[in-house]
């Protein structure tokens, strides 16, 4: 019998402010030490990060 350790689920919520909407803005996301992440911004799915390859 294989017993796996339970993994906690964490939710993070943050906001972005760009008061000068006429200028383009860049955003960088750092995922240090993460194993799996799913990224959503403003209800739009941007992608996922997983340390395991295909």
Secondary structure as GFF3:
##gff-version 3
##sequence-region A 1 54
A	DSSP	beta_strand	36	41	.	.	.	ID=ss1
A	DSSP	beta_strand	44	50	.	.	.	ID=ss2
###
